[in-house]
Amino acid sequence: MLTAAERELGMVCFDYGSEVNVFSCREALTGDAEKVNQLAGRWSVDPAAIQPSSWRTQGIVGQLSQARLY
């Protein structure tokens, strides 16, 4: 099921587990790839719109999980 943002951008999404011939769908998949940043911007933040001059520090953004991996 497409989200509203995916529909507005005209993205093509396939159901999980469906068999897709990537050669016959190449145009649709290429078009989707070009819209990924726009989709991210609709959902949260467009990574292409972030200017490096606005970065205050370099490193990981967010908080590290307190979970331990064994």
Backbone as JSON Lines, residues from 0, in Angstrom:
{"i":0,"aa":"M","n":[0.84,-1.17,0.0],"ca":[0.0,0.0,0.0],"c":[0.9,1.25,0.0]}
{"i":1,"aa":"L","n":[0.63,2.16,-0.89],"ca":[1.4,3.39,-0.99],"c":[0.96,4.4,0.07]}
{"i":2,"aa":"T","n":[1.92,5.17,0.56],"ca":[1.57,6.27,1.44],"c":[1.1,7.44,0.58]}
{"i":3,"aa":"A","n":[0.49,8.43,1.21],"ca":[0.04,9.61,0.47],"c":[1.21,10.28,-0.24]}
{"i":4,"aa":"A","n":[2.34,10.38,0.43],"ca":[3.52,11.02,-0.16],"c":[4.01,10.26,-1.39]}
{"i":5,"aa":"E","n":[4.01,8.94,-1.32],"ca":[4.44,8.13,-2.46],"c":[3.49,8.31,-3.64]}
{"i":6,"aa":"R","n":[2.2,8.38,-3.36],"ca":[1.22,8.61,-4.44],"c":[1.43,9.98,-5.06]}
{"i":7,"aa":"E","n":[1.61,11.01,-4.24],"ca":[1.78,12.37,-4.75],"c":[3.02,12.49,-5.64]}
{"i":8,"aa":"L","n":[4.07,11.74,-5.3],"ca":[5.3,11.78,-6.09],"c":[5.26,10.86,-7.3]}
{"i":9,"aa":"G","n":[4.19,10.06,-7.4],"ca":[4.06,9.15,-8.54],"c":[5.03,7.98,-8.48]}
{"i":10,"aa":"M","n":[5.34,7.53,-7.28],"ca":[6.28,6.43,-7.13],"c":[5.6,5.1,-7.44]}
{"i":11,"aa":"V","n":[6.4,4.14,-7.84],"ca":[5.92,2.8,-8.12],"c":[6.47,1.89,-7.04]}
{"i":12,"aa":"C","n":[5.6,1.21,-6.32],"ca":[6.02,0.3,-5.26],"c":[5.43,-1.07,-5.52]}
{"i":13,"aa":"F","n":[6.2,-2.08,-5.23],"ca":[5.76,-3.45,-5.45],"c":[5.48,-4.1,-4.1]}
{"i":14,"aa":"D","n":[4.54,-5.04,-4.08],"ca":[4.22,-5.76,-2.86],"c":[5.41,-6.59,-2.42]}
{"i":15,"aa":"Y","n":[5.6,-6.71,-1.11],"ca":[6.65,-7.56,-0.59],"c":[6.41,-8.99,-1.04]}
{"i":16,"aa":"G","n":[7.47,-9.63,-1.46],"ca":[7.38,-11.02,-1.89],"c":[6.95,-11.21,-3.33]}
{"i":17,"aa":"S","n":[6.58,-10.11,-4.01],"ca":[6.17,-10.26,-5.41],"c":[7.41,-10.36,-6.29]}
{"i":18,"aa":"E","n":[7.28,-11.13,-7.35],"ca":[8.38,-11.26,-8.29],"c":[8.33,-10.11,-9.28]}
{"i":19,"aa":"V","n":[9.46,-9.43,-9.43],"ca":[9.53,-8.27,-10.31],"c":[10.68,-8.46,-11.28]}
{"i":20,"aa":"N","n":[10.4,-8.29,-12.55],"ca":[11.45,-8.34,-13.56],"c":[12.06,-6.94,-13.63]}
{"i":21,"aa":"V","n":[13.25,-6.78,-13.05],"ca":[13.86,-5.45,-12.96],"c":[14.17,-4.87,-14.34]}
{"i":22,"aa":"F","n":[14.34,-5.71,-15.33],"ca":[14.64,-5.19,-16.67],"c":[13.42,-4.53,-17.3]}
{"i":23,"aa":"S","n":[12.24,-5.09,-17.07],"ca":[11.04,-4.5,-17.65],"c":[10.53,-3.32,-16.81]}
{"i":24,"aa":"C","n":[10.97,-3.21,-15.57],"ca":[10.53,-2.12,-14.68],"c":[11.63,-1.09,-14.46]}
{"i":25,"aa":"R","n":[12.66,-1.12,-15.27],"ca":[13.83,-0.27,-15.05],"c":[13.48,1.21,-14.98]}
{"i":26,"aa":"E","n":[12.61,1.7,-15.86],"ca":[12.25,3.12,-15.85],"c":[11.55,3.5,-14.55]}
{"i":27,"aa":"A","n":[10.63,2.66,-14.12],"ca":[9.9,2.95,-12.88],"c":[10.85,2.96,-11.69]}
{"i":28,"aa":"L","n":[11.76,1.99,-11.63],"ca":[12.69,1.92,-10.52],"c":[13.68,3.08,-10.54]}
{"i":29,"aa":"T","n":[14.12,3.48,-11.72],"ca":[15.03,4.62,-11.83],"c":[14.31,5.89,-11.39]}
{"i":30,"aa":"G","n":[13.06,6.05,-11.8],"ca":[12.28,7.21,-11.4],"c":[12.1,7.26,-9.89]}
{"i":31,"aa":"D","n":[11.86,6.1,-9.27],"ca":[11.72,6.05,-7.82],"c":[13.02,6.46,-7.13]}
{"i":32,"aa":"A","n":[14.14,5.98,-7.65],"ca":[15.43,6.29,-7.04],"c":[15.7,7.78,-7.03]}
{"i":33,"aa":"E","n":[15.25,8.47,-8.06],"ca":[15.45,9.91,-8.14],"c":[14.56,10.69,-7.17]}
{"i":34,"aa":"K","n":[13.54,10.02,-6.63],"ca":[12.57,10.68,-5.75],"c":[12.78,10.36,-4.27]}
{"i":35,"aa":"V","n":[13.81,9.58,-3.95],"ca":[14.01,9.14,-2.57],"c":[14.21,10.32,-1.63]}
{"i":36,"aa":"N","n":[15.04,11.29,-2.01],"ca":[15.27,12.44,-1.14],"c":[13.99,13.26,-0.97]}
{"i":37,"aa":"Q","n":[13.21,13.39,-2.02],"ca":[11.94,14.12,-1.92],"c":[11.0,13.41,-0.96]}
{"i":38,"aa":"L","n":[10.97,12.08,-1.05],"ca":[10.13,11.31,-0.15],"c":[10.6,11.47,1.29]}
{"i":39,"aa":"A","n":[11.89,11.42,1.51],"ca":[12.43,11.62,2.86],"c":[12.03,12.99,3.38]}
{"i":40,"aa":"G","n":[12.04,14.0,2.51],"ca":[11.64,15.35,2.91],"c":[10.18,15.43,3.31]}
{"i":41,"aa":"R","n":[9.34,14.64,2.65],"ca":[7.91,14.63,3.01],"c":[7.69,13.93,4.34]}
{"i":42,"aa":"W","n":[8.49,12.9,4.6],"ca":[8.32,12.13,5.83],"c":[9.05,12.78,7.01]}
{"i":43,"aa":"S","n":[10.18,13.44,6.73],"ca":[11.01,13.95,7.81],"c":[11.91,15.08,7.3]}
{"i":44,"aa":"V","n":[13.12,14.72,6.87],"ca":[14.11,15.7,6.42],"c":[14.71,15.25,5.09]}
{"i":45,"aa":"D","n":[14.75,16.16,4.13],"ca":[15.39,15.89,2.84],"c":[16.9,15.99,3.05]}
{"i":46,"aa":"P","n":[17.63,14.87,2.96],"ca":[19.07,14.9,3.2],"c":[19.81,15.84,2.25]}
{"i":47,"aa":"A","n":[19.29,16.04,1.05],"ca":[19.95,16.91,0.09],"c":[19.81,18.39,0.47]}
{"i":48,"aa":"A","n":[18.84,18.7,1.33],"ca":[18.6,20.09,1.72],"c":[19.45,20.53,2.91]}
{"i":49,"aa":"I","n":[20.14,19.6,3.53],"ca":[20.96,19.94,4.7],"c":[22.29,20.49,4.22]}
{"i":50,"aa":"Q","n":[22.6,21.71,4.62],"ca":[23.84,22.35,4.22],"c":[24.95,21.99,5.2]}
{"i":51,"aa":"P","n":[26.11,21.55,4.7],"ca":[27.22,21.21,5.61],"c":[27.6,22.36,6.54]}
{"i":52,"aa":"S","n":[27.38,23.59,6.13],"ca":[27.73,24.73,6.98],"c":[26.87,24.79,8.24]}
{"i":53,"aa":"S","n":[25.72,24.08,8.24],"ca":[24.85,24.08,9.42],"c":[25.23,23.02,10.44]}
{"i":54,"aa":"W","n":[26.18,22.16,10.07],"ca":[26.61,21.11,11.0],"c":[27.48,21.74,12.08]}
{"i":55,"aa":"R","n":[27.19,21.42,13.3],"ca":[27.99,21.96,14.4],"c":[29.14,21.03,14.76]}
{"i":56,"aa":"T","n":[28.91,19.75,14.63],"ca":[29.94,18.76,14.93],"c":[29.83,17.63,13.93]}
{"i":57,"aa":"Q","n":[30.82,16.8,13.92],"ca":[30.78,15.61,13.09],"c":[30.56,14.41,13.99]}
{"i":58,"aa":"G","n":[29.86,13.42,13.5],"ca":[29.66,12.21,14.29],"c":[28.27,11.65,14.12]}
{"i":59,"aa":"I","n":[27.84,10.9,15.11],"ca":[26.55,10.24,15.08],"c":[25.48,11.19,15.56]}
{"i":60,"aa":"V","n":[24.36,11.22,14.87],"ca":[23.23,12.04,15.27],"c":[22.26,11.15,16.03]}
{"i":61,"aa":"G","n":[21.81,11.59,17.16],"ca":[20.86,10.81,17.95],"c":[21.52,10.23,19.17]}
{"i":62,"aa":"Q","n":[20.8,9.35,19.83],"ca":[21.31,8.72,21.04],"c":[21.59,7.25,20.76]}
{"i":63,"aa":"L","n":[22.68,6.77,21.34],"ca":[23.01,5.36,21.2],"c":[22.1,4.53,22.07]}
{"i":64,"aa":"S","n":[21.76,3.36,21.6],"ca":[20.91,2.44,22.35],"c":[21.64,1.96,23.6]}
{"i":65,"aa":"Q","n":[20.9,1.73,24.64],"ca":[21.47,1.2,25.87],"c":[21.56,-0.33,25.82]}
{"i":66,"aa":"A","n":[20.97,-0.93,24.79],"ca":[21.0,-2.38,24.66],"c":[22.41,-2.85,24.38]}
{"i":67,"aa":"R","n":[22.74,-4.0,24.9],"ca":[24.08,-4.56,24.68],"c":[23.97,-5.76,23.76]}
{"i":68,"aa":"L","n":[24.89,-5.85,22.87],"ca":[24.93,-6.99,21.95],"c":[25.89,-8.04,22.5]}
{"i":69,"aa":"Y","n":[25.44,-9.26,22.56],"ca":[26.3,-10.34,23.08],"c":[26.58,-11.31,21.98]}
